[in-house]
Amino acid sequence: MLHKGHRILALLCAFTLLLLCSPCAVAEDSAPASGVTYEIFVASFSDHNGDGSGDLLGIIDRLDYLTSLGVDTLWLMPVHSSPSYHKYDVTDYESIDPAYGTVEDFESLVSACAERGIRVMLDLVVNHTSSLHPWFQAACKALATGEDSPYTDWYHFTQTAGDGYHAAPGAEGWYYEGRFGDHMPDLNLDNAEVRAEIARIMALWQSRGVKGFRLDAVTSYYTGANDSNREFLRFLTETAKANDPACYLVGEAWADEATILSLYPSGIDSLFNFPAADSTGTGAQVQALQEGWASRGVNFADSEAHLISVIFHDKFSDDENTLSVGHAGVLLPSEDGTLYFLEKVAFQEPYRLLKFQNRTELSDYLMEKYDTAWGQDTARPFIMENDALMDGFRQNPLEEAQA
């Protein structure tokens, strides 16, 4: 049975966000800033061993299907050992969470991907660890007993309570920074030993075949200190590219345009353009956004605009193992742009990729299959009224890609 915690991510969006790169920020020998990157939440994708939860071997089972979609990069959400369903609180950076498989399974996945020309990108979470990580546990024990431990300087401990700080377990009078919650203590990224450990971890996974990293929470490395965030991004970028000049790094920066643009001098290949993702409601908004970013030095050439996600919606039935409604419509502003509709109706079912000749066909399909308030009030008006986003798209007969 699909676990409750997995349901909120059970519908994966293969084409999720507008990923835009500034030409001046992309290294000449880095991976190309175009192509199809498929994001996978492993727990909900494909179950190989029959325990009701997805795993790495399950991804291997579906690689031919992913190849049929034209995928050239696989982005795995966190796979390291973790007590949570989402695994953004790591307890061991060297291992694979047992629910997903083993390091050997991971290496088999990387090898199978390489045979198909698919690169593997990992989510890398280094702003914080789990509060169950041995480093944090050792630090709290040392504070409680008064012993010396290098790990007390691996986190931000203080004897003054404050915003974003939590009581250290077992160490009365001590507090630690954890901006994402008490289960995620923030690492002290100024500590040389912490940086050396992060560099070692990156090199380890690159030696296992990883070709890129999605860097989590890059504006949170240093709270309210963007210059320091940029400097740490430079460290991560230089570290990865020293091992592999073609390693591709993309940062998650939930911030405004000015902040995102200010991080590019770090040398990072790309940053998610969340202001763009939030502004895809109309063609006029997209055009204004592009013009605004172009004036700041960001090129929106077709080869660099991966996609604009225009519809993403999912609903779940009372049956935990079933997606009663799951659909996403995306527009790819590429040289041969196509109007796609993706849907997934059950955990073990593959996504179906539909191509439509025009918006009327797509709208009619949605209303016939999903006669819901969402379809009536949101999907049909959006599809039928946004001329600017539809103009110039390649006309294809309705067809279904074979999984």
C-alpha positions in Angstrom: 0.0 0.0 0.0 1.2 3.5 -0.8 2.1 5.2 2.4 0.1 8.3 3.4 3.2 10.5 3.5 4.0 9.6 -0.1 0.6 10.7 -1.5 1.4 14.4 -1.7 4.2 13.6 -4.2 2.7 10.6 -5.9 2.1 12.6 -9.1 5.5 13.4 -10.4 5.8 16.3 -12.9 8.3 15.2 -15.5 8.5 18.8 -16.7 8.2 20.9 -13.6 9.8 24.3 -13.7 11.2 27.0 -15.9 15.0 26.5 -15.8 16.8 29.4 -17.2 20.5 29.9 -17.6 22.6 33.1 -18.1 25.1 32.4 -20.9 27.8 34.3 -19.0 27.3 32.0 -16.1 27.6 28.7 -17.8 31.0 27.1 -18.1 32.0 26.3 -21.6 32.6 22.6 -20.7 29.5 22.1 -18.6 26.5 20.2 -19.6 24.3 21.9 -22.2 21.6 24.1 -20.8 18.9 22.4 -22.8 17.2 19.0 -22.9 14.6 17.1 -20.9 15.2 16.6 -17.2 12.8 14.2 -15.5 12.4 14.6 -11.7 11.7 11.5 -9.7 10.4 11.1 -6.1 11.7 7.6 -5.8 9.1 6.4 -3.3 6.2 7.0 -5.6 7.6 6.2 -9.0 8.0 2.4 -9.5 8.0 -0.5 -7.1 10.3 -3.3 -8.0 10.2 -5.5 -4.9 6.5 -5.3 -4.3 6.5 -3.7 -0.9 4.2 -0.9 -2.0 6.8 1.8 -2.2 9.1 2.9 -5.1 12.7 2.0 -5.3 15.8 2.4 -7.4 15.4 -1.0 -9.2 11.9 0.2 -10.1 13.4 3.1 -12.0 15.5 0.7 -14.0 12.4 -1.2 -14.9 11.0 2.1 -16.4 14.1 3.4 -18.2 13.0 2.4 -21.6 9.8 4.3 -21.0 11.8 7.4 -19.9 13.9 7.1 -23.0 10.8 7.1 -25.1 10.0 10.5 -23.6 13.3 11.9 -24.8 14.7 12.2 -21.2 18.4 12.9 -21.1 18.9 13.7 -17.4 17.3 12.0 -14.4 17.0 14.2 -11.3 16.5 12.1 -8.2 15.0 13.7 -5.2 17.0 12.9 -2.0 18.0 9.2 -1.8 20.3 9.3 1.3 19.3 7.6 4.5 16.8 9.7 6.4 13.9 9.2 8.9 11.4 11.2 6.9 9.4 10.3 3.8 10.9 13.2 1.8 14.5 12.6 3.0 15.6 16.2 3.1 16.9 15.5 6.6 19.9 13.2 6.1 21.4 10.8 8.6 24.1 9.3 6.4 25.4 11.0 3.2 27.3 8.0 2.0 24.4 5.5 1.9 21.1 4.9 0.1 18.0 4.8 2.3 17.2 1.2 2.8 13.6 1.8 1.6 15.0 2.7 -1.8 17.7 0.0 -2.1 21.5 -0.2 -1.8 24.5 1.6 -3.2 24.9 -1.3 -5.5 21.3 -0.7 -6.8 22.3 3.0 -7.3 25.4 2.1 -9.3 23.3 -0.3 -11.4 20.8 2.5 -12.1 23.6 4.9 -13.1 25.1 2.2 -15.4 21.7 1.4 -17.0 21.1 5.2 -17.5 24.6 5.6 -19.1 23.7 2.8 -21.6 20.8 5.0 -22.7 22.6 8.3 -22.8 20.9 9.5 -19.6 22.8 11.5 -17.0 21.9 11.2 -13.2 21.6 14.3 -11.0 21.3 14.0 -7.3 19.5 16.3 -4.8 22.2 17.5 -2.4 21.1 18.8 1.0 23.9 20.5 2.9 22.2 23.4 4.6 21.2 21.1 7.4 21.3 17.5 8.5 18.8 15.4 10.4 18.7 15.8 14.2 19.4 12.1 14.2 22.6 12.4 12.3 25.6 11.0 14.3 27.4 14.4 14.0 24.5 16.2 15.7 24.0 13.5 18.3 27.7 13.6 19.2 27.6 17.4 19.5 24.6 17.4 21.9 26.2 14.6 24.0 29.4 16.6 24.3 27.5 19.7 25.4 25.5 17.7 27.9 28.6 16.1 29.5 31.0 19.0 29.1 33.3 17.0 27.0 35.3 18.3 24.1 34.1 17.4 20.6 34.8 18.9 17.2 31.2 18.4 16.3 30.0 21.1 18.6 31.4 23.5 16.0 29.8 21.7 13.1 26.4 23.3 14.0 25.3 26.7 15.4 25.0 26.3 19.2 24.4 29.1 21.6 23.3 29.6 25.2 20.9 32.3 24.2 17.4 31.4 22.9 16.3 33.2 19.8 14.2 33.0 16.6 15.0 29.9 14.6 16.8 28.2 17.6 15.7 25.1 19.5 16.6 23.5 22.8 19.4 21.0 22.4 18.2 17.6 23.4 19.9 16.5 26.7 22.0 19.6 26.9 20.2 22.0 29.3 20.8 25.7 28.6 22.0 25.1 25.0 20.2 26.0 21.8 20.9 25.3 18.1 19.8 26.9 14.9 17.3 25.0 12.8 15.5 27.3 10.4 13.5 24.5 8.8 12.5 23.0 12.2 14.0 21.3 15.2 14.5 18.1 13.2 16.8 19.8 10.8 19.7 21.5 12.6 21.7 23.9 10.4 25.3 23.1 9.6 28.1 25.7 10.3 29.2 26.2 6.7 32.1 28.4 7.8 33.7 25.4 9.6 36.7 24.1 7.5 36.0 20.5 8.6 32.4 20.8 7.5 33.4 22.1 4.1 36.0 19.3 3.7 33.4 16.7 4.5 30.9 18.2 2.0 33.7 18.1 -0.6 34.4 14.5 0.2 30.7 13.6 -0.1 30.4 15.3 -3.5 33.5 13.5 -4.8 32.2 10.2 -3.5 28.9 10.4 -5.4 30.7 11.7 -8.5 32.9 8.7 -8.3 29.7 6.6 -8.3 28.7 8.2 -11.6 26.6 11.3 -10.6 26.9 14.0 -13.3 25.1 16.8 -11.5 23.6 18.2 -8.3 20.4 20.0 -7.5 21.4 22.2 -4.6 18.7 22.5 -2.0 17.8 25.8 -0.2 20.7 27.8 -1.5 19.4 31.1 -0.1 19.3 29.5 3.4 23.0 28.5 3.7 23.5 31.8 5.6 20.3 33.4 6.9 19.9 36.9 5.6 23.4 37.0 4.2 23.3 36.7 0.4 26.9 37.6 -0.2 27.9 34.6 2.0 25.4 32.4 0.1 27.0 33.4 -3.2 30.5 32.6 -1.8 29.4 29.2 -0.6 27.8 28.4 -3.9 31.1 29.3 -5.5 32.8 26.8 -3.2 30.3 24.0 -4.2 30.6 24.8 -7.9 34.4 24.8 -7.9 34.5 21.7 -5.8 32.2 19.7 -8.2 33.9 21.0 -11.3 37.3 20.2 -10.0 36.3 16.6 -10.0 34.3 16.8 -13.3 34.3 19.9 -15.4 31.0 18.8 -17.0 29.2 18.4 -13.7 26.0 20.4 -13.9 24.7 22.3 -10.8 21.3 24.0 -10.4 20.3 25.8 -7.3 16.9 26.1 -5.6 16.5 29.8 -4.7 13.1 30.6 -3.4 13.7 34.4 -3.8 12.9 37.4 -5.9 14.6 38.1 -9.3 17.3 40.4 -7.9 18.4 37.8 -5.4 18.4 35.0 -7.9 20.4 37.0 -10.4 22.9 38.1 -7.7 23.9 34.4 -7.2 25.0 33.8 -10.8 28.5 35.3 -10.2 29.2 32.2 -8.1 29.7 30.3 -11.3 26.8 28.0 -10.8 25.4 26.7 -14.0 21.7 27.5 -13.4 19.1 28.6 -10.8 15.5 27.7 -10.8 13.5 30.7 -12.0 10.6 30.5 -9.5 9.3 34.0 -10.4 8.8 32.7 -13.9 7.1 29.6 -12.7 4.7 31.8 -10.7 4.0 34.0 -13.7 2.9 31.6 -16.4 -0.8 32.4 -16.1 -0.9 34.3 -19.4 1.2 34.8 -22.5 1.5 38.5 -21.7 3.0 37.7 -18.3 5.5 35.3 -19.8 6.5 37.9 -22.4 6.9 40.6 -19.7 9.0 38.3 -17.6 11.3 37.4 -20.4 11.8 41.0 -21.3 12.5 41.9 -17.7 15.1 39.2 -17.3 16.7 40.0 -20.7 17.2 43.6 -19.6 19.2 42.1 -16.7 21.4 40.0 -18.9 19.6 36.7 -19.0 19.1 35.2 -22.5 15.9 33.5 -23.2 17.0 31.8 -26.4 15.0 28.6 -27.3 18.1 26.5 -26.5 18.2 27.8 -23.0 14.5 28.0 -22.0 13.7 24.5 -21.0 10.0 24.8 -20.5 7.1 26.7 -19.0 4.8 24.6 -16.9 1.3 25.9 -17.4 -0.9 23.3 -15.6 -0.1 21.1 -12.7 -2.8 19.5 -10.7 -3.4 16.3 -8.7 -6.1 14.9 -6.5 -6.3 11.7 -4.5 -9.1 9.3 -3.7 -9.7 7.8 -0.3 -7.9 4.7 -1.5 -4.2 5.4 -0.6 -3.0 3.3 -3.6 -5.0 5.2 -6.2 -4.6 8.5 -7.9 -8.2 9.4 -8.9 -7.1 12.4 -10.8 -3.6 13.3 -12.0 -2.8 15.5 -14.9 -0.3 18.1 -16.1 -0.2 20.1 -19.2 3.1 21.7 -20.3 4.3 23.8 -23.2 7.8 23.4 -24.5 9.0 26.6 -26.2 11.6 24.8 -28.3 12.3 24.8 -32.0 9.6 22.2 -32.6 7.4 23.1 -29.6 4.6 20.7 -28.9 1.5 21.0 -26.7 1.8 18.0 -24.3 -0.5 16.6 -21.7 0.8 14.1 -19.1 -1.4 12.0 -16.9 -0.9 9.2 -14.4 -3.9 7.4 -12.9 -2.3 4.9 -10.5 0.9 4.4 -8.6 2.2 1.5 -10.7 1.0 2.9 -14.0 3.4 4.8 -16.3 2.7 8.4 -17.3 0.8 8.7 -20.6 2.0 11.4 -22.9 -0.6 12.8 -25.2 -0.1 15.2 -28.1 -3.0 17.4 -29.3 -3.6 19.2 -32.6 -5.1 22.2 -30.9 -6.3 23.5 -27.6 -9.9 22.6 -28.3 -9.0 18.9 -28.5 -7.1 19.2 -25.2 -9.8 21.1 -23.4 -12.5 18.6 -24.6 -10.4 15.7 -23.5 -10.0 17.2 -20.0 -13.7 17.9 -19.6 -14.7 14.5 -20.9 -12.3 12.6 -18.5 -12.1 15.0 -15.6 -15.5 16.7 -15.3 -14.5 18.6 -12.2 -14.7 22.1 -10.9 -11.0 22.4 -11.6 -11.5 21.4 -15.2 -14.5 23.7 -15.7 -13.2 26.7 -13.8 -9.5 26.6 -14.4 -8.3 24.3 -17.1 -10.7 25.1 -19.9 -10.5 28.9 -19.6 -6.7 28.8 -19.3 -6.3 26.6 -22.4 -8.9 28.4 -24.5 -8.0 32.0 -23.7 -4.2 32.2 -23.8 -3.4 32.9 -27.4 0.2 34.1 -26.9 1.3 30.8 -25.3 -0.3 28.7 -28.1 0.7 30.7 -31.2 3.3 29.0 -33.4 3.2 25.6 -31.8 3.7 22.6 -34.0 0.5 21.0 -35.1 0.4 17.2 -34.4 -2.4 14.7 -34.8 -3.6 13.3 -31.5 -1.5 10.3 -30.5 -0.4 8.5 -27.4 3.3 7.7 -26.7 3.9 4.0 -26.0 5.2 3.5 -22.4 
